[in-house]
């Protein structure tokens, strides 16, 4: 068995179980093609399911040809291939590399289950580049830990079984096995930092210090171990500071040192799958968001979301689509799919509805003659009189009283007839529409996934 095959098996065997499914991220380049062949061979030997996923960014004129090549290679290996097309939003000023990477991993989550192991083809030379980029950014030990061999991803695991191998070793193995692969022309564009390192920096480093790759891997591993130890020592502190909604409470951090506080902030962001912010962003996060005036509505945009403050806690919020102009008629016993993955809303006859164990239920009267129930998301100008309250109030005030964060107030379905509020999501039913004839159920996306 070759060193390449031995290294692959050494890394993957501790995490594989009898019902694991291997999901290979297949770009079509040397490393991913080698990974595909190693994975398929291993899956066949162990009796495991294996599939490949190719993310089509559309950035190159050759993108369609790459997808076709991946299809050809997978057919030859009798391995199913999923081709997922993504469109990139470059309007936010982020680098193409970062946007493409985020889109790629977002697309890959679709194919993950709790038994899935996502395999990606980064090798030792990639790790050296990642380490140098972290050094350039002034990253601490977490950044210098670079890429982990095994990490959690979506509902499964992500494994990089080639990190201990050089690109040269992979290429020799691929040539020996007569493999074909594609070359991305953008890999030679030295305007990109990683390509500059690959072509103008690391060859010189390896020529001067032939063991630089192994030394870097060892340093990254030691940094990762130190980070793991700190996480272990501070995990109880983090749990105590996180509220039931996943927000990080600000009060427990105020009396702590800046070093301690930043550590907890970074650990919390890591639990939210956020990329590590820069030192300047950490300063902004604390001083401009956490410590902003009480009546302010501060926010800080990070790589994968926006940090907001609400009722003494910090929350990392995804950037949402504007659904305030969306509306649809509600028909009894016909579920409505809400926009932007907000779930499903149904209005059912209580006599035939069996949803007593479901989440988000309200009961109300049937519409009278001439009434038509609609669902909207724009609360502007609307008032309501919840059954449990003494007076009618503007929805803006009611949202505040019910503790709804400002960023969620246009993402809660509002049931109306003409300009009268019938009910608001799973919060309340208006007094005028109180009754038992109908059951209103809002199944949010997370609950839909649990029930599927």
N, C-alpha and C positions, 0 to 999 in steps of 0.2 A: 504494500500500500504506500502511495506517495506521501510526502510531507503535507501536500495540499489536502488530500483526502483525510489524513490523520488529524490535521488541525480542525477541519470542518466537523468531524465526528466528535472530537474531544470537547468542542464548544457546545454542540447541539444535544448530545446525549443526556446531559443532566436535566434538561428542561422538557424533553419529549416524553409523552405518555402514550399508552396504546391507542387512545382515541384522538391524538393530536392531528391537526390538519396543517400542512405546510403551505404558506402563502408567499410566493416568491415575487418580490418587486423587480420586474423585468424591464429595464430601459432599452436593452439591446446592445449596450456597451460591453467591453471585455469582462468587467467584474461581474455584471449581472448575468451574462451568458454562462460564465464559469459556474456561478452560484446556481443557476437553473439546472445545469447538468449534474452537479454534485447533489442537489436536493432531490431530483428525480431518482437518481440511483439509490440514494439513501432511503427514500420513501418506498421504493420497490422492494428493497431488502427487508424493511421493517413492516411492510404491509400498511403503510400510512397513506392517507389522502394527500394529494398535492395539486395545487393549481398555481398559475402565474397571473399576475396583473400588470398590464402595461398602461401607464398614464400618458395620454396623448395631449401635450401642451399646445401644439399647433404653433410653436415659436419658430420652427425651421421649415423651409421648403421641402425638406426631406422627411418630415414627420410621418406622412402617410406611408412612405417606403419603409421607415423603421418599424411601424406597426405591422406591416405585411411580413417583414423579415421575422419578427417575433412570432407571428402566427405560424409561419413555415417551420420554425425551429420547434415550436410546441407540438405541432402536428407530428413531426418526426419522432418526438419523444412520447407521443400519445398522452399529452398533458393538456388539460383545458386551459385556455387563455381568455382572460377578460380584458377588453380594451375599454378604458374609461376616458372620455374626452372632458377636458376642463378648459374654462376660459379664465384668463388672468386679469385682475383689476390692478392696473399700474397707476391709477390716479392718485394714490395716497403717498407717492414719493418714495416708496420702499424699493429696494433693489430688485431687479428681475430674478436674481438667484433666490432671494428670500421669498418672494411672492410665489415663484414656481415650486419651491420646497414645501411651503405651507399648503398650496393647492394639491400637491402630490400626496402628502400625508393625509389630507382631508379626504381625498378620493379613496385612499387605501382603507380607511376606517370602514367603508361600506362592506368590505369583504371579511371583516373580523367577527369572530364569535369567541366565547370564553375558551374554546379548545383550539383556537387559531394561534399559530406562531408565524409572525411576519418575518421573513428573512430578507435582509438588505445586504448589498454587496460591497460596502465600504471596506477598504483594506488598510494595511499599515501606512502606506503613503498618504492616504486620505486623513488618517489620524494625525500624522505629522503636520499636515496643512492646517487641520482644525486647531491643533495645539498652538501653532504659530499665529493663527488668526486671533485666538483668545489672548495670546501674549500681546499682540498689536493693540487690541481693544483695552488692555489693562485689566483683564479679568482676574478674579481671585481663584482660589483652589477649585471652586465648582466649575468655572469655565475651563481651567487648565486640565480638569479631569476629562475633558473632551467627550468623545462618544463612548457610551457604555456598551459592553458586549451584550448584556441582557438588560432589558428594561420593560416596564409595562407600556402597553400601547392599546388604546381603545379598550375593548373588553378582554383582550388577550395579551400576548407578549410580543416584543420585538427583539430579534436576535441578529447580531452582526458576526457571523462565524468566520469571517475572513480577516478580521482586524490584526491578527497575529502574522499575516502574510504580506510580503511586498508585492507591488504590482508586477515586478519582474518575475517573481515566482509564479504568479497567476498566469502571466502571458506564456511562460514556458510550458506550463501544464496544459493550457488551452491549445497551444500549437501542437503539442504531443498528441492530443486527442482530436486534432483536425477540426477544431471548432471555428465557426465564423462569428463575426460580430460587426457592429457598425461603429463608425467614428463620428461623434458630434463635432461639427466644424466650429462650434462656439467654444470648444475646449481649448482652442488655440488663441482665443481673444484675450490678450493680457490686460485689457481694461478691467477685467474681473479679477478681484484680489486673489481668489484661489488659483486661477490660471497663472497669474504672475508668480505666485509661490512655486507652482508646479514646474514652470519652465525656466524661471530665472533665479530661484533661491534654493530650493531643496536639492537640485543636482549638485550645486557647489558644496552644500553642507554634507551631502553623502560622500562626495569625493574627498573632502577634508577629514571627515569623521565617519568612516564606513558603518559604525554601529549606532549612528544618531537615531535611526528609526527605532531600534530596540530600546535605547535609552529613553526616548520620548514616550514609548509605550509604558515603560516602567514608571516614569514620573507621573504620567496620567493615571496609572493604576494607583499609585500612592496617594495622589490628590483625591481620587475617588474614594479610597478607604477612609481618609480623614473626614471627607464630607459625610460619608455613611455613619461614621462614629458620632459626629456632631448631631446629625439627624436623630440618631438613636438616643443620645443623651437629652435632646430637647423635644422629643416627640410628645411627651406628656404636657410640656408647657404649651406646645402648639394646640393640642387637643383642648386644653382648658381655655384657650383664647378664641376658639372658633365657636360661633353660635349655631343654633339648630338649622339655620338657613345657609350655612357654609361661609358666612361673613366673618372677617377677622375683627374682633372687638378692639377698639382703640384704647380704652381706659387702661387695660393691663400693660400696655406698652409705654405709656407716658412716663412712668417713673424709672424705666429701664435705661441702661446705657445705649448709646447709638449703635454700638457693635452688636449687642444683644437684640435690639429692636430690628435692625436690618436683617439679622439672621432669621428671625421669626417671619418677617415679611417675605423674604426669599423662599423660605420653606412653604409658606402659605401659597405663594404664587406657583410654586412647583406642583402643589396638589391640584391647582387649577389648569395644569398643562400649559403654563405660560412660559415663554422664553425668558431667561434671566435679564432683567433690566440693567442698564448702565448705572454707574455711581451717580451721575447727574439725575437720572430718572428716579433713583431711590430717594434723593434729596427732595425732588419735586413731589413724589408720592407722599412723603411724610409732611413736609411743610405746606404744600399747596393744596393737598387733598385732605389728609387726616386732620391737620391742624387749622383748616380754613375756618372762617367765621361760621357761627351756628346757622345763620340764615342763608349761607351760600349753598350753591349746588355744584361743587367742584368735581372735576374729572381729569383723568390722565390717560391718554391713549398709549397702549403698549402694543406689542407685536400681534397678539391674538385676541385682544379685547380692550375694554375701557375700565379703569378702576374708578368706582363711584363710592360716595359715602352716604349712608342712610342710618339714622337713629343710632349713631355711635359705633358703626361698624363699616368696614371696607368690603366692597364686593367687586369681583371681576365679571364684567358684563360683556356678552357678545354684541357686536354691532348688528342691529336689527334693521330689517326693511320697514319702511313706512307703510302701515296698513290702515291708516286713519280714514282713507277714502273708500275702503272696501265695505260692501254690504251684501246681504243675501236674505231672501225670504226663508222663514222657517216653516217647514211642512211637518205636520204631526206624523211620527213614526218613520221619518226619513232623515238620517244623520247628515250633517253638513260638515264638510272638511274645511277647517279654518285655514287662512293663508299663513305663509311663513312658518310652517311647522308648529302652529299653535294648538294643534290637536283636532278634536272632533266634538261637535255640539249636537245634541239630539233632544227633541221634544217629543215625548212619548205619552201615550194614553196610560194613565196609572193603573188601569184595570188589567192591562196585558204586559206592563213593564215588570221585569224581574231583576232590576238593577239595585236592589237594596244593599248589596255588598260593594257597589262601585263608589268611586270617589267623586266629589264635586256635585252632589245632587241638591236640587231645589224642587219644591212643589209649588204649583200655581194653578190658577183657574184657566179654563179654556177661553180662547178669544170669543167675544160676543159678536153678534151680527155686525158686519162692516169693519171689524178689526182684523188686522193682518200683522202677525208678529214678524219682525225682521231682526237680524243681528248686525250690529255695527261696532266700530272701535273708537269713534271720535266722541269724547265726552263734552266737547265745547258747548256751553250754554245749557246743559241738561241738569235737572234737579230730580231728586227722588226722595221717597219717604219710606225707609226700611220698616218692616213690620215691628222690629224691636225698638224703634226710636219714637220719640214724642213729636218730632217736627220734621218737616221737609228741609233738605239742604242741597246745595250745589254738589254735583258729583266730585268736584275738586276737593271740597271739604270732607266729604264722606271717604274718599280714598285716603286722605290724611288720617282720619279717625280709625279706619280699618288697617292702618299701618302698611299701605301699599306703596312701595318705592316709586319715586317719580318716573323712572324709566319704564315701569311696568304699566303705567296708567292708561296708555294707549295700546295695550296688548291684552286687555281683558275684554272678552265679548260682552257687549251691552245689548240686551233684548229690548226693543222698543216697538210701539205701535204709534204711528205718526210721530209726534215729538214727545210722547210720554214714555217714561222708563218703566218697563215691566220687571226686569231683573238685571242684575249685574254679576256675570260669571258665576262663581261659587260663593259670592259674598252675601247677597241678600236678594229678596223679592220685595218689590214695592207693595205697600199696604193695599192699594186699590186692586192689585192682581193676586192677592192671597187666595189660596184654594188648594184642593187636593186632586183636581181632575187630571192634571198633567205633571209629568216628571221631566225636569230640565237637567240634563247631565252634561258636564264639560269634562271630557276625557283629555287631559293634557298629554303632550307628546311622550313624556317619560312613562306615563301609565299605559299608553297604547303599546309602547315597546315591551313593557312587562307582560302585557296580556297576549302579545303576538307569539 
